[in-house]
């Protein structure tokens, strides 16, 4: 006897993962469509998130290099214990891969969490040397009224939370503020460089994917269940 397609999905994707999309008692078809829409939304957010992450790390790196007049600033300023550990790990990973331990490679090796952590209160100390002057250097497009370390820290943490959920293949389809989250990413990119926002816009398909909703996936699934024939054909 042929195995139920839904049972196959549960085996491949796990009951627990799929159950998160059907907490309201939705049908198997709706659950699957939500799962597919979640993938599409995550894919659509990847491009602006990538621009944001790469832009942020280079903006902070360049700001710190200017403030300290040293390309290897992370070896001379006071980082948090966690920050120092991340620098050490980045260097070890490069050495293990037999890659030159250059400042550019170290910067690229550090994760998004390291760069967002640069806006924690520790970096307002004189030994850390980054804030508040680093805000203007890293975000030349940020309105002066928003030059606030706490506000920026909260703003970037929200982006990091979304980024981590997407990169770990978790559910975001139920979030009610995805449009605002998307705009927050674009705002951050614009604060770094308006030209980068225009570049991100070329590949940014999130508004369309979000506006289309779940229906395209329901249509495709129903077509598949009907043997490739749409209803009424």
mmCIF file of the C-alpha atoms, coordinates in Angstrom:
data_MODEL
# 
_entry.id   MODEL 
# 
loop_
_atom_site.group_PDB 
_atom_site.id 
_atom_site.type_symbol 
_atom_site.label_atom_id 
_atom_site.label_alt_id 
_atom_site.label_comp_id 
_atom_site.label_asym_id 
_atom_site.label_entity_id 
_atom_site.label_seq_id 
_atom_site.pdbx_PDB_ins_code 
_atom_site.Cartn_x 
_atom_site.Cartn_y 
_atom_site.Cartn_z 
_atom_site.occupancy 
_atom_site.B_iso_or_equiv 
_atom_site.pdbx_formal_charge 
_atom_site.auth_seq_id 
_atom_site.auth_comp_id 
_atom_site.auth_asym_id 
_atom_site.auth_atom_id 
_atom_site.pdbx_PDB_model_num 
ATOM 1   C CA . UNK A 1 1   ? 0.000   0.000  0.000   1.00 0.00 ? 1   UNK A CA 1 
ATOM 2   C CA . UNK A 1 2   ? 1.353   3.457  -0.959  1.00 0.00 ? 2   UNK A CA 1 
ATOM 3   C CA . UNK A 1 3   ? 2.250   5.634  2.000   1.00 0.00 ? 3   UNK A CA 1 
ATOM 4   C CA . UNK A 1 4   ? 0.103   8.695  2.704   1.00 0.00 ? 4   UNK A CA 1 
ATOM 5   C CA . UNK A 1 5   ? 1.888   11.789 1.223   1.00 0.00 ? 5   UNK A CA 1 
ATOM 6   C CA . UNK A 1 6   ? 1.278   13.684 4.477   1.00 0.00 ? 6   UNK A CA 1 
ATOM 7   C CA . UNK A 1 7   ? 2.983   10.929 6.465   1.00 0.00 ? 7   UNK A CA 1 
ATOM 8   C CA . UNK A 1 8   ? 5.950   11.191 4.107   1.00 0.00 ? 8   UNK A CA 1 
ATOM 9   C CA . UNK A 1 9   ? 6.150   14.927 4.778   1.00 0.00 ? 9   UNK A CA 1 
ATOM 10  C CA . UNK A 1 10  ? 6.023   14.343 8.532   1.00 0.00 ? 10  UNK A CA 1 
ATOM 11  C CA . UNK A 1 11  ? 8.902   11.892 8.241   1.00 0.00 ? 11  UNK A CA 1 
ATOM 12  C CA . UNK A 1 12  ? 11.010  14.215 6.097   1.00 0.00 ? 12  UNK A CA 1 
ATOM 13  C CA . UNK A 1 13  ? 10.252  17.510 7.838   1.00 0.00 ? 13  UNK A CA 1 
ATOM 14  C CA . UNK A 1 14  ? 9.247   16.218 11.313  1.00 0.00 ? 14  UNK A CA 1 
ATOM 15  C CA . UNK A 1 15  ? 5.848   16.298 13.001  1.00 0.00 ? 15  UNK A CA 1 
ATOM 16  C CA . UNK A 1 16  ? 6.961   19.017 15.399  1.00 0.00 ? 16  UNK A CA 1 
ATOM 17  C CA . UNK A 1 17  ? 8.031   21.399 12.645  1.00 0.00 ? 17  UNK A CA 1 
ATOM 18  C CA . UNK A 1 18  ? 4.828   20.968 10.662  1.00 0.00 ? 18  UNK A CA 1 
ATOM 19  C CA . UNK A 1 19  ? 2.637   21.121 13.761  1.00 0.00 ? 19  UNK A CA 1 
ATOM 20  C CA . UNK A 1 20  ? 3.734   24.716 14.325  1.00 0.00 ? 20  UNK A CA 1 
ATOM 21  C CA . UNK A 1 21  ? 1.916   25.684 11.121  1.00 0.00 ? 21  UNK A CA 1 
ATOM 22  C CA . UNK A 1 22  ? -1.340  23.997 12.115  1.00 0.00 ? 22  UNK A CA 1 
ATOM 23  C CA . UNK A 1 23  ? -1.995  25.089 15.668  1.00 0.00 ? 23  UNK A CA 1 
ATOM 24  C CA . UNK A 1 24  ? -5.416  26.384 14.617  1.00 0.00 ? 24  UNK A CA 1 
ATOM 25  C CA . UNK A 1 25  ? -6.497  22.983 13.319  1.00 0.00 ? 25  UNK A CA 1 
ATOM 26  C CA . UNK A 1 26  ? -5.804  23.829 9.666   1.00 0.00 ? 26  UNK A CA 1 
ATOM 27  C CA . UNK A 1 27  ? -5.970  21.140 6.999   1.00 0.00 ? 27  UNK A CA 1 
ATOM 28  C CA . UNK A 1 28  ? -2.859  19.370 5.788   1.00 0.00 ? 28  UNK A CA 1 
ATOM 29  C CA . UNK A 1 29  ? -3.009  21.360 2.540   1.00 0.00 ? 29  UNK A CA 1 
ATOM 30  C CA . UNK A 1 30  ? -3.134  24.705 4.360   1.00 0.00 ? 30  UNK A CA 1 
ATOM 31  C CA . UNK A 1 31  ? -0.309  23.646 6.689   1.00 0.00 ? 31  UNK A CA 1 
ATOM 32  C CA . UNK A 1 32  ? 1.842   22.714 3.707   1.00 0.00 ? 32  UNK A CA 1 
ATOM 33  C CA . UNK A 1 33  ? 0.999   25.974 1.931   1.00 0.00 ? 33  UNK A CA 1 
ATOM 34  C CA . UNK A 1 34  ? 1.965   27.952 5.032   1.00 0.00 ? 34  UNK A CA 1 
ATOM 35  C CA . UNK A 1 35  ? 5.223   26.038 5.209   1.00 0.00 ? 35  UNK A CA 1 
ATOM 36  C CA . UNK A 1 36  ? 5.989   26.855 1.569   1.00 0.00 ? 36  UNK A CA 1 
ATOM 37  C CA . UNK A 1 37  ? 5.039   30.514 2.023   1.00 0.00 ? 37  UNK A CA 1 
ATOM 38  C CA . UNK A 1 38  ? 7.363   30.660 5.022   1.00 0.00 ? 38  UNK A CA 1 
ATOM 39  C CA . UNK A 1 39  ? 10.202  29.424 2.822   1.00 0.00 ? 39  UNK A CA 1 
ATOM 40  C CA . UNK A 1 40  ? 9.348   32.021 0.169   1.00 0.00 ? 40  UNK A CA 1 
ATOM 41  C CA . UNK A 1 41  ? 9.208   34.859 2.715   1.00 0.00 ? 41  UNK A CA 1 
ATOM 42  C CA . UNK A 1 42  ? 12.539  33.796 4.196   1.00 0.00 ? 42  UNK A CA 1 
ATOM 43  C CA . UNK A 1 43  ? 14.083  33.625 0.738   1.00 0.00 ? 43  UNK A CA 1 
ATOM 44  C CA . UNK A 1 44  ? 12.716  37.071 -0.110  1.00 0.00 ? 44  UNK A CA 1 
ATOM 45  C CA . UNK A 1 45  ? 14.171  38.587 3.060   1.00 0.00 ? 45  UNK A CA 1 
ATOM 46  C CA . UNK A 1 46  ? 17.599  37.068 2.467   1.00 0.00 ? 46  UNK A CA 1 
ATOM 47  C CA . UNK A 1 47  ? 18.696  39.723 -0.028  1.00 0.00 ? 47  UNK A CA 1 
ATOM 48  C CA . UNK A 1 48  ? 18.034  42.805 2.149   1.00 0.00 ? 48  UNK A CA 1 
ATOM 49  C CA . UNK A 1 49  ? 19.366  40.979 5.215   1.00 0.00 ? 49  UNK A CA 1 
ATOM 50  C CA . UNK A 1 50  ? 22.574  40.153 3.354   1.00 0.00 ? 50  UNK A CA 1 
ATOM 51  C CA . UNK A 1 51  ? 23.011  43.795 2.338   1.00 0.00 ? 51  UNK A CA 1 
ATOM 52  C CA . UNK A 1 52  ? 22.324  44.881 5.904   1.00 0.00 ? 52  UNK A CA 1 
ATOM 53  C CA . UNK A 1 53  ? 24.734  42.418 7.506   1.00 0.00 ? 53  UNK A CA 1 
ATOM 54  C CA . UNK A 1 54  ? 27.630  43.024 5.139   1.00 0.00 ? 54  UNK A CA 1 
ATOM 55  C CA . UNK A 1 55  ? 27.014  46.768 5.148   1.00 0.00 ? 55  UNK A CA 1 
ATOM 56  C CA . UNK A 1 56  ? 26.879  46.951 8.951   1.00 0.00 ? 56  UNK A CA 1 
ATOM 57  C CA . UNK A 1 57  ? 30.060  45.011 9.573   1.00 0.00 ? 57  UNK A CA 1 
ATOM 58  C CA . UNK A 1 58  ? 32.034  47.076 7.077   1.00 0.00 ? 58  UNK A CA 1 
ATOM 59  C CA . UNK A 1 59  ? 30.556  50.341 8.370   1.00 0.00 ? 59  UNK A CA 1 
ATOM 60  C CA . UNK A 1 60  ? 31.493  49.545 11.977  1.00 0.00 ? 60  UNK A CA 1 
ATOM 61  C CA . UNK A 1 61  ? 34.910  48.238 10.956  1.00 0.00 ? 61  UNK A CA 1 
ATOM 62  C CA . UNK A 1 62  ? 35.681  51.381 8.954   1.00 0.00 ? 62  UNK A CA 1 
ATOM 63  C CA . UNK A 1 63  ? 34.424  53.594 11.781  1.00 0.00 ? 63  UNK A CA 1 
ATOM 64  C CA . UNK A 1 64  ? 36.634  51.840 14.328  1.00 0.00 ? 64  UNK A CA 1 
ATOM 65  C CA . UNK A 1 65  ? 39.649  51.917 12.007  1.00 0.00 ? 65  UNK A CA 1 
ATOM 66  C CA . UNK A 1 66  ? 39.150  55.665 11.628  1.00 0.00 ? 66  UNK A CA 1 
ATOM 67  C CA . UNK A 1 67  ? 38.643  56.256 15.353  1.00 0.00 ? 67  UNK A CA 1 
ATOM 68  C CA . UNK A 1 68  ? 41.711  54.237 16.368  1.00 0.00 ? 68  UNK A CA 1 
ATOM 69  C CA . UNK A 1 69  ? 43.772  54.822 13.220  1.00 0.00 ? 69  UNK A CA 1 
ATOM 70  C CA . UNK A 1 70  ? 44.473  51.089 13.230  1.00 0.00 ? 70  UNK A CA 1 
ATOM 71  C CA . UNK A 1 71  ? 43.136  48.401 10.865  1.00 0.00 ? 71  UNK A CA 1 
ATOM 72  C CA . UNK A 1 72  ? 43.472  45.798 13.642  1.00 0.00 ? 72  UNK A CA 1 
ATOM 73  C CA . UNK A 1 73  ? 41.444  47.879 16.100  1.00 0.00 ? 73  UNK A CA 1 
ATOM 74  C CA . UNK A 1 74  ? 39.880  44.774 17.633  1.00 0.00 ? 74  UNK A CA 1 
ATOM 75  C CA . UNK A 1 75  ? 43.305  43.906 19.110  1.00 0.00 ? 75  UNK A CA 1 
ATOM 76  C CA . UNK A 1 76  ? 43.716  47.255 20.852  1.00 0.00 ? 76  UNK A CA 1 
ATOM 77  C CA . UNK A 1 77  ? 40.314  48.396 22.144  1.00 0.00 ? 77  UNK A CA 1 
ATOM 78  C CA . UNK A 1 78  ? 38.383  47.022 25.105  1.00 0.00 ? 78  UNK A CA 1 
ATOM 79  C CA . UNK A 1 79  ? 35.852  44.496 23.844  1.00 0.00 ? 79  UNK A CA 1 
ATOM 80  C CA . UNK A 1 80  ? 33.466  42.539 26.037  1.00 0.00 ? 80  UNK A CA 1 
ATOM 81  C CA . UNK A 1 81  ? 34.775  39.100 27.157  1.00 0.00 ? 81  UNK A CA 1 
ATOM 82  C CA . UNK A 1 82  ? 32.385  37.558 24.611  1.00 0.00 ? 82  UNK A CA 1 
ATOM 83  C CA . UNK A 1 83  ? 33.676  39.911 21.923  1.00 0.00 ? 83  UNK A CA 1 
ATOM 84  C CA . UNK A 1 84  ? 37.302  38.974 22.609  1.00 0.00 ? 84  UNK A CA 1 
ATOM 85  C CA . UNK A 1 85  ? 36.301  35.311 22.419  1.00 0.00 ? 85  UNK A CA 1 
ATOM 86  C CA . UNK A 1 86  ? 34.694  35.877 19.016  1.00 0.00 ? 86  UNK A CA 1 
ATOM 87  C CA . UNK A 1 87  ? 37.847  37.564 17.706  1.00 0.00 ? 87  UNK A CA 1 
ATOM 88  C CA . UNK A 1 88  ? 39.952  34.651 18.932  1.00 0.00 ? 88  UNK A CA 1 
ATOM 89  C CA . UNK A 1 89  ? 37.625  32.132 17.324  1.00 0.00 ? 89  UNK A CA 1 
ATOM 90  C CA . UNK A 1 90  ? 37.671  34.005 14.004  1.00 0.00 ? 90  UNK A CA 1 
ATOM 91  C CA . UNK A 1 91  ? 41.464  33.970 13.953  1.00 0.00 ? 91  UNK A CA 1 
ATOM 92  C CA . UNK A 1 92  ? 41.592  30.280 14.873  1.00 0.00 ? 92  UNK A CA 1 
ATOM 93  C CA . UNK A 1 93  ? 39.106  29.385 12.134  1.00 0.00 ? 93  UNK A CA 1 
ATOM 94  C CA . UNK A 1 94  ? 41.173  31.281 9.557   1.00 0.00 ? 94  UNK A CA 1 
ATOM 95  C CA . UNK A 1 95  ? 44.397  29.640 10.712  1.00 0.00 ? 95  UNK A CA 1 
ATOM 96  C CA . UNK A 1 96  ? 42.739  26.220 10.677  1.00 0.00 ? 96  UNK A CA 1 
ATOM 97  C CA . UNK A 1 97  ? 41.677  26.862 7.078   1.00 0.00 ? 97  UNK A CA 1 
ATOM 98  C CA . UNK A 1 98  ? 45.222  27.998 6.287   1.00 0.00 ? 98  UNK A CA 1 
ATOM 99  C CA . UNK A 1 99  ? 44.028  31.445 5.279   1.00 0.00 ? 99  UNK A CA 1 
ATOM 100 C CA . UNK A 1 100 ? 45.989  34.637 6.028   1.00 0.00 ? 100 UNK A CA 1 
ATOM 101 C CA . UNK A 1 101 ? 44.762  36.263 9.245   1.00 0.00 ? 101 UNK A CA 1 
ATOM 102 C CA . UNK A 1 102 ? 44.232  39.702 7.721   1.00 0.00 ? 102 UNK A CA 1 
ATOM 103 C CA . UNK A 1 103 ? 41.934  42.391 9.122   1.00 0.00 ? 103 UNK A CA 1 
ATOM 104 C CA . UNK A 1 104 ? 39.558  41.991 6.178   1.00 0.00 ? 104 UNK A CA 1 
ATOM 105 C CA . UNK A 1 105 ? 39.272  38.249 6.692   1.00 0.00 ? 105 UNK A CA 1 
ATOM 106 C CA . UNK A 1 106 ? 38.749  38.611 10.446  1.00 0.00 ? 106 UNK A CA 1 
ATOM 107 C CA . UNK A 1 107 ? 35.980  41.153 9.861   1.00 0.00 ? 107 UNK A CA 1 
ATOM 108 C CA . UNK A 1 108 ? 34.250  38.870 7.353   1.00 0.00 ? 108 UNK A CA 1 
ATOM 109 C CA . UNK A 1 109 ? 34.554  35.883 9.700   1.00 0.00 ? 109 UNK A CA 1 
ATOM 110 C CA . UNK A 1 110 ? 32.729  37.576 12.582  1.00 0.00 ? 110 UNK A CA 1 
ATOM 111 C CA . UNK A 1 111 ? 29.002  36.915 12.839  1.00 0.00 ? 111 UNK A CA 1 
ATOM 112 C CA . UNK A 1 112 ? 26.139  39.417 12.819  1.00 0.00 ? 112 UNK A CA 1 
ATOM 113 C CA . UNK A 1 113 ? 25.801  39.117 16.582  1.00 0.00 ? 113 UNK A CA 1 
ATOM 114 C CA . UNK A 1 114 ? 29.291  40.532 17.066  1.00 0.00 ? 114 UNK A CA 1 
ATOM 115 C CA . UNK A 1 115 ? 28.515  43.634 15.016  1.00 0.00 ? 115 UNK A CA 1 
ATOM 116 C CA . UNK A 1 116 ? 25.156  44.315 16.637  1.00 0.00 ? 116 UNK A CA 1 
ATOM 117 C CA . UNK A 1 117 ? 26.806  43.870 20.057  1.00 0.00 ? 117 UNK A CA 1 
ATOM 118 C CA . UNK A 1 118 ? 28.949  46.920 19.268  1.00 0.00 ? 118 UNK A CA 1 
ATOM 119 C CA . UNK A 1 119 ? 25.924  49.022 20.229  1.00 0.00 ? 119 UNK A CA 1 
ATOM 120 C CA . UNK A 1 120 ? 25.675  47.625 23.757  1.00 0.00 ? 120 UNK A CA 1 
ATOM 121 C CA . UNK A 1 121 ? 26.402  49.920 26.702  1.00 0.00 ? 121 UNK A CA 1 
ATOM 122 C CA . UNK A 1 122 ? 29.947  48.537 27.123  1.00 0.00 ? 122 UNK A CA 1 
ATOM 123 C CA . UNK A 1 123 ? 31.029  50.383 23.984  1.00 0.00 ? 123 UNK A CA 1 
ATOM 124 C CA . UNK A 1 124 ? 30.177  53.754 25.481  1.00 0.00 ? 124 UNK A CA 1 
ATOM 125 C CA . UNK A 1 125 ? 33.217  53.427 27.764  1.00 0.00 ? 125 UNK A CA 1 
ATOM 126 C CA . UNK A 1 126 ? 36.377  55.351 26.937  1.00 0.00 ? 126 UNK A CA 1 
ATOM 127 C CA . UNK A 1 127 ? 38.391  52.119 26.659  1.00 0.00 ? 127 UNK A CA 1 
ATOM 128 C CA . UNK A 1 128 ? 36.058  50.736 23.991  1.00 0.00 ? 128 UNK A CA 1 
ATOM 129 C CA . UNK A 1 129 ? 36.252  54.043 22.077  1.00 0.00 ? 129 UNK A CA 1 
ATOM 130 C CA . UNK A 1 130 ? 33.377  53.331 19.680  1.00 0.00 ? 130 UNK A CA 1 
ATOM 131 C CA . UNK A 1 131 ? 30.383  55.264 20.984  1.00 0.00 ? 131 UNK A CA 1 
ATOM 132 C CA . UNK A 1 132 ? 28.976  57.811 20.590  1.00 0.00 ? 132 UNK A CA 1 
ATOM 133 C CA . UNK A 1 133 ? 31.224  59.063 17.739  1.00 0.00 ? 133 UNK A CA 1 
ATOM 134 C CA . UNK A 1 134 ? 30.959  55.722 15.935  1.00 0.00 ? 134 UNK A CA 1 
ATOM 135 C CA . UNK A 1 135 ? 27.238  56.198 15.321  1.00 0.00 ? 135 UNK A CA 1 
ATOM 136 C CA . UNK A 1 136 ? 27.785  59.164 13.032  1.00 0.00 ? 136 UNK A CA 1 
ATOM 137 C CA . UNK A 1 137 ? 30.681  57.444 11.259  1.00 0.00 ? 137 UNK A CA 1 
ATOM 138 C CA . UNK A 1 138 ? 28.886  54.120 10.742  1.00 0.00 ? 138 UNK A CA 1 
ATOM 139 C CA . UNK A 1 139 ? 25.484  55.646 9.941   1.00 0.00 ? 139 UNK A CA 1 
ATOM 140 C CA . UNK A 1 140 ? 26.030  58.943 8.088   1.00 0.00 ? 140 UNK A CA 1 
ATOM 141 C CA . UNK A 1 141 ? 22.436  58.819 6.826   1.00 0.00 ? 141 UNK A CA 1 
ATOM 142 C CA . UNK A 1 142 ? 20.860  58.408 10.256  1.00 0.00 ? 142 UNK A CA 1 
ATOM 143 C CA . UNK A 1 143 ? 18.829  61.478 11.329  1.00 0.00 ? 143 UNK A CA 1 
ATOM 144 C CA . UNK A 1 144 ? 20.543  63.273 14.202  1.00 0.00 ? 144 UNK A CA 1 
ATOM 145 C CA . UNK A 1 145 ? 17.410  62.897 16.341  1.00 0.00 ? 145 UNK A CA 1 
ATOM 146 C CA . UNK A 1 146 ? 17.936  59.112 16.221  1.00 0.00 ? 146 UNK A CA 1 
ATOM 147 C CA . UNK A 1 147 ? 21.560  59.159 17.367  1.00 0.00 ? 147 UNK A CA 1 
ATOM 148 C CA . UNK A 1 148 ? 20.687  57.102 20.389  1.00 0.00 ? 148 UNK A CA 1 
ATOM 149 C CA . UNK A 1 149 ? 22.702  54.070 21.426  1.00 0.00 ? 149 UNK A CA 1 
ATOM 150 C CA . UNK A 1 150 ? 19.827  52.336 23.222  1.00 0.00 ? 150 UNK A CA 1 
ATOM 151 C CA . UNK A 1 151 ? 17.415  52.858 20.346  1.00 0.00 ? 151 UNK A CA 1 
ATOM 152 C CA . UNK A 1 152 ? 19.932  51.568 17.816  1.00 0.00 ? 152 UNK A CA 1 
ATOM 153 C CA . UNK A 1 153 ? 20.715  48.565 19.994  1.00 0.00 ? 153 UNK A CA 1 
ATOM 154 C CA . UNK A 1 154 ? 17.027  47.617 20.193  1.00 0.00 ? 154 UNK A CA 1 
ATOM 155 C CA . UNK A 1 155 ? 16.567  48.230 16.460  1.00 0.00 ? 155 UNK A CA 1 
ATOM 156 C CA . UNK A 1 156 ? 19.516  46.009 15.482  1.00 0.00 ? 156 UNK A CA 1 
ATOM 157 C CA . UNK A 1 157 ? 18.598  43.248 17.945  1.00 0.00 ? 157 UNK A CA 1 
ATOM 158 C CA . UNK A 1 158 ? 15.186  42.920 16.295  1.00 0.00 ? 158 UNK A CA 1 
ATOM 159 C CA . UNK A 1 159 ? 16.839  42.544 12.897  1.00 0.00 ? 159 UNK A CA 1 
ATOM 160 C CA . UNK A 1 160 ? 19.245  39.978 14.341  1.00 0.00 ? 160 UNK A CA 1 
ATOM 161 C CA . UNK A 1 161 ? 16.362  37.966 15.811  1.00 0.00 ? 161 UNK A CA 1 
ATOM 162 C CA . UNK A 1 162 ? 14.625  37.863 12.433  1.00 0.00 ? 162 UNK A CA 1 
ATOM 163 C CA . UNK A 1 163 ? 17.883  37.041 10.666  1.00 0.00 ? 163 UNK A CA 1 
ATOM 164 C CA . UNK A 1 164 ? 18.607  34.142 13.025  1.00 0.00 ? 164 UNK A CA 1 
ATOM 165 C CA . UNK A 1 165 ? 15.121  32.667 12.630  1.00 0.00 ? 165 UNK A CA 1 
ATOM 166 C CA . UNK A 1 166 ? 15.463  32.766 8.855   1.00 0.00 ? 166 UNK A CA 1 
ATOM 167 C CA . UNK A 1 167 ? 18.981  31.352 8.799   1.00 0.00 ? 167 UNK A CA 1 
ATOM 168 C CA . UNK A 1 168 ? 17.918  28.533 11.138  1.00 0.00 ? 168 UNK A CA 1 
ATOM 169 C CA . UNK A 1 169 ? 14.868  27.707 8.994   1.00 0.00 ? 169 UNK A CA 1 
ATOM 170 C CA . UNK A 1 170 ? 12.364  28.673 11.659  1.00 0.00 ? 170 UNK A CA 1 
ATOM 171 C CA . UNK A 1 171 ? 8.817   29.959 11.311  1.00 0.00 ? 171 UNK A CA 1 
ATOM 172 C CA . UNK A 1 172 ? 8.211   33.660 10.591  1.00 0.00 ? 172 UNK A CA 1 
ATOM 173 C CA . UNK A 1 173 ? 4.959   33.393 8.653   1.00 0.00 ? 173 UNK A CA 1 
ATOM 174 C CA . UNK A 1 174 ? 2.935   34.093 11.805  1.00 0.00 ? 174 UNK A CA 1 
ATOM 175 C CA . UNK A 1 175 ? 4.692   37.382 12.594  1.00 0.00 ? 175 UNK A CA 1 
ATOM 176 C CA . UNK A 1 176 ? 2.299   40.308 12.264  1.00 0.00 ? 176 UNK A CA 1 
ATOM 177 C CA . UNK A 1 177 ? 4.979   42.955 11.765  1.00 0.00 ? 177 UNK A CA 1 
ATOM 178 C CA . UNK A 1 178 ? 7.008   41.505 8.885   1.00 0.00 ? 178 UNK A CA 1 
ATOM 179 C CA . UNK A 1 179 ? 6.383   44.574 6.739   1.00 0.00 ? 179 UNK A CA 1 
ATOM 180 C CA . UNK A 1 180 ? 7.768   46.762 9.520   1.00 0.00 ? 180 UNK A CA 1 
ATOM 181 C CA . UNK A 1 181 ? 10.691  44.403 9.999   1.00 0.00 ? 181 UNK A CA 1 
ATOM 182 C CA . UNK A 1 182 ? 11.457  44.582 6.292   1.00 0.00 ? 182 UNK A CA 1 
ATOM 183 C CA . UNK A 1 183 ? 11.338  48.370 6.390   1.00 0.00 ? 183 UNK A CA 1 
ATOM 184 C CA . UNK A 1 184 ? 13.667  48.402 9.409   1.00 0.00 ? 184 UNK A CA 1 
ATOM 185 C CA . UNK A 1 185 ? 16.230  46.454 7.405   1.00 0.00 ? 185 UNK A CA 1 
ATOM 186 C CA . UNK A 1 186 ? 15.955  48.889 4.493   1.00 0.00 ? 186 UNK A CA 1 
ATOM 187 C CA . UNK A 1 187 ? 16.205  51.850 6.873   1.00 0.00 ? 187 UNK A CA 1 
ATOM 188 C CA . UNK A 1 188 ? 19.423  50.455 8.318   1.00 0.00 ? 188 UNK A CA 1 
ATOM 189 C CA . UNK A 1 189 ? 20.905  49.952 4.866   1.00 0.00 ? 189 UNK A CA 1 
ATOM 190 C CA . UNK A 1 190 ? 19.964  53.526 3.966   1.00 0.00 ? 190 UNK A CA 1 
ATOM 191 C CA . UNK A 1 191 ? 21.593  54.908 7.106   1.00 0.00 ? 191 UNK A CA 1 
ATOM 192 C CA . UNK A 1 192 ? 24.833  53.260 5.977   1.00 0.00 ? 192 UNK A CA 1 
ATOM 193 C CA . UNK A 1 193 ? 24.607  54.296 2.330   1.00 0.00 ? 193 UNK A CA 1 
ATOM 194 C CA . UNK A 1 194 ? 21.555  55.314 0.244   1.00 0.00 ? 194 UNK A CA 1 
ATOM 195 C CA . UNK A 1 195 ? 23.175  53.785 -2.848  1.00 0.00 ? 195 UNK A CA 1 
ATOM 196 C CA . UNK A 1 196 ? 23.185  50.430 -1.080  1.00 0.00 ? 196 UNK A CA 1 
ATOM 197 C CA . UNK A 1 197 ? 19.425  50.749 -0.596  1.00 0.00 ? 197 UNK A CA 1 
ATOM 198 C CA . UNK A 1 198 ? 18.956  51.178 -4.346  1.00 0.00 ? 198 UNK A CA 1 
ATOM 199 C CA . UNK A 1 199 ? 21.149  48.132 -4.970  1.00 0.00 ? 199 UNK A CA 1 
ATOM 200 C CA . UNK A 1 200 ? 19.127  46.073 -2.490  1.00 0.00 ? 200 UNK A CA 1 
ATOM 201 C CA . UNK A 1 201 ? 15.938  47.191 -4.222  1.00 0.00 ? 201 UNK A CA 1 
ATOM 202 C CA . UNK A 1 202 ? 17.017  45.516 -7.447  1.00 0.00 ? 202 UNK A CA 1 
ATOM 203 C CA . UNK A 1 203 ? 16.789  42.056 -5.868  1.00 0.00 ? 203 UNK A CA 1 
ATOM 204 C CA . UNK A 1 204 ? 14.235  42.779 -3.138  1.00 0.00 ? 204 UNK A CA 1 
ATOM 205 C CA . UNK A 1 205 ? 11.059  40.844 -3.914  1.00 0.00 ? 205 UNK A CA 1 
ATOM 206 C CA . UNK A 1 206 ? 9.707   40.702 -0.355  1.00 0.00 ? 206 UNK A CA 1 
ATOM 207 C CA . UNK A 1 207 ? 6.780   43.161 -0.827  1.00 0.00 ? 207 UNK A CA 1 
ATOM 208 C CA . UNK A 1 208 ? 5.397   41.083 -3.703  1.00 0.00 ? 208 UNK A CA 1 
ATOM 209 C CA . UNK A 1 209 ? 5.832   37.726 -1.952  1.00 0.00 ? 209 UNK A CA 1 
ATOM 210 C CA . UNK A 1 210 ? 4.197   39.098 1.181   1.00 0.00 ? 210 UNK A CA 1 
ATOM 211 C CA . UNK A 1 211 ? 1.303   40.711 -0.719  1.00 0.00 ? 211 UNK A CA 1 
ATOM 212 C CA . UNK A 1 212 ? 0.614   37.547 -2.738  1.00 0.00 ? 212 UNK A CA 1 
ATOM 213 C CA . UNK A 1 213 ? 0.110   35.647 0.492   1.00 0.00 ? 213 UNK A CA 1 
ATOM 214 C CA . UNK A 1 214 ? -0.589  31.972 0.824   1.00 0.00 ? 214 UNK A CA 1 
ATOM 215 C CA . UNK A 1 215 ? -2.935  31.653 -2.157  1.00 0.00 ? 215 UNK A CA 1 
ATOM 216 C CA . UNK A 1 216 ? -0.350  30.868 -4.880  1.00 0.00 ? 216 UNK A CA 1 
ATOM 217 C CA . UNK A 1 217 ? 0.885   27.940 -2.812  1.00 0.00 ? 217 UNK A CA 1 
ATOM 218 C CA . UNK A 1 218 ? -2.639  26.669 -2.168  1.00 0.00 ? 218 UNK A CA 1 
ATOM 219 C CA . UNK A 1 219 ? -3.332  26.842 -5.908  1.00 0.00 ? 219 UNK A CA 1 
ATOM 220 C CA . UNK A 1 220 ? -0.200  24.881 -6.759  1.00 0.00 ? 220 UNK A CA 1 
ATOM 221 C CA . UNK A 1 221 ? -0.882  22.274 -4.092  1.00 0.00 ? 221 UNK A CA 1 
ATOM 222 C CA . UNK A 1 222 ? -4.489  21.815 -5.181  1.00 0.00 ? 222 UNK A CA 1 
ATOM 223 C CA . UNK A 1 223 ? -3.320  21.479 -8.754  1.00 0.00 ? 223 UNK A CA 1 
ATOM 224 C CA . UNK A 1 224 ? -0.822  18.855 -7.660  1.00 0.00 ? 224 UNK A CA 1 
ATOM 225 C CA . UNK A 1 225 ? -3.457  16.968 -5.666  1.00 0.00 ? 225 UNK A CA 1 
ATOM 226 C CA . UNK A 1 226 ? -5.741  16.998 -8.696  1.00 0.00 ? 226 UNK A CA 1 
ATOM 227 C CA . UNK A 1 227 ? -3.097  15.312 -10.790 1.00 0.00 ? 227 UNK A CA 1 
ATOM 228 C CA . UNK A 1 228 ? -1.832  18.453 -12.444 1.00 0.00 ? 228 UNK A CA 1 
ATOM 229 C CA . UNK A 1 229 ? -5.263  19.697 -13.497 1.00 0.00 ? 229 UNK A CA 1 
ATOM 230 C CA . UNK A 1 230 ? -6.781  22.895 -12.171 1.00 0.00 ? 230 UNK A CA 1 
ATOM 231 C CA . UNK A 1 231 ? -10.367 22.754 -10.974 1.00 0.00 ? 231 UNK A CA 1 
ATOM 232 C CA . UNK A 1 232 ? -12.837 23.199 -13.786 1.00 0.00 ? 232 UNK A CA 1 
ATOM 233 C CA . UNK A 1 233 ? -10.409 22.072 -16.510 1.00 0.00 ? 233 UNK A CA 1 
# 
